[in-house]
Amino acid sequence: MRHNQIRFLFLNIGHFLDHLFMLVFAAVAALRLTNEWGISYAELIPYATPGFVAFGVCAILAGWIADKWSHEGMMVIFFIGIGASSILASFASSPVQMAGALVLIGIFAAIYHPVGLSMIVRGLKKTGVPIAVNGIFGNMGVATAALITGLFVDNAGWQSAFFVPGILSIMVGLLYLWFVVYGEKPDNETKQTASSDKQTVAADTPKNYLIRVFAVIFFTTAVGGLIFQSTTFALPKVFDERLSDLAGTATMVGWYTFLVFSLAALAQLVVGYLVDRHSIRLIFAVIALLQAVFFLVMAQLSGIAALLMAFAFMFMVFGQIPINDVLVGRMAKSEWRSRAFALRYLVTFSVMASAVPLIGWVHGGWGFDRLFVILGFAAMAIFVAVLGLPKIKNVS
């Protein structure tokens, strides 16, 4: 296996673990901690907010360090740091202690997107499919968080849902250090990557078009972050309430959540293929419009109908993810690409942090019906913004 292929495999595993760790608490809180700590769901989940703030704010610093120092070195820190932080979370005995551990998880989790995605697109002309494949791994991390948490909660206690993945991540980090950082890098492969990377930059793109593109990227990133966090964080609780006849245990809630997330993850591969061959603006607009429709329909559903509609809107939510990454990868120069990805994810995760208290507030006052209506209007705002993407070679 070539060095680049080994690195790509480890980067995909990293994306899987990144999203896994950020959502273990959501499933644990929904399925067990509310009873064990004697606190309501609406009161408990805001303790995750500082972790998501760190997830966003620290992305800029991580991207800057990677560009100035070493992308590979930052990935080693990511694997080992996030694993150790998760192990620490398993020893929490109060919401405040858990919040502190989640902040550390968020700090190390912030490394992945600006650093890992910059490494994914390095030297590639067509970035849609590689970003999509990497995105599927991230989404499988989202899906597996609910599944393994449910299994651990029912069979080994909630602490094991943090402890076991933490040990796994540290082991992966050591293997990454051995095979990728210290592994043999053929000279011809390194030169080919450096040469082809220069060809990915759109040097002749007018400045006003760049401004318009990045304005759309950052707006849709912000609103899309709200939608992504609200759906992925709340879905275990949605299923716990609306699939009561189908999912009577934590394990079953986890299985249904895993089923929806894992099937919907395939949307990224479909969208990645399409954006390499067709108009990004058209694909983006269709996805946003369908999201709006599906959210509004979901507001009143329960049972099997809710399960099917959840798959439909998650297919669109996951399908949107690679589009902005493709745009950033095409429009940003290699020497500041990590920082461009960092800024994009700073916006994403900062808004995602605000989604956590929003979920608690909306659920405590009106239930999930109102939340899905809010998300429907948010998706419509994305649709309107996408219509403003300029018609230039790199994005249409």
Buried (B, 14 or more C-beta within 10 A) or exposed (E): EEBBEBBBBBBBBBBBBBBBBBBBBBBBBBBBBBEEBEBEBBBBBBBBBBBBBBBBBBBBBBBBBBBEEBBBBBBBBBBBBBBBBBBBBBEBEEBEBBBBBBBBBBBBBBBBBBBBBBBBBBBBEBBBBBBBBBBBBBBBBBBBBBBBBBBBBBEEEBBBBBBBBBEBBBEBBBBBBEBBBEEEBEEEBEEEBEEEBEEBBBEEBEEEBBEBBBEBBBBBBBBBBBBBBBBBBBBBBBBBBBBEEBBEEBBBBBBBBBBBBBBBBBBBBBBBBBBBEEBBBBBBBBBBBBBBBBBBBBBEBBEEEBBEBBBBBBBBBBBBBBBBBBBBBBBBEBEBBBBBBBBBBBBBBBBBBBBBBBBBBBBEEEEBEBBBBBBBEBBBBBBEBBEEBBEBEBBE
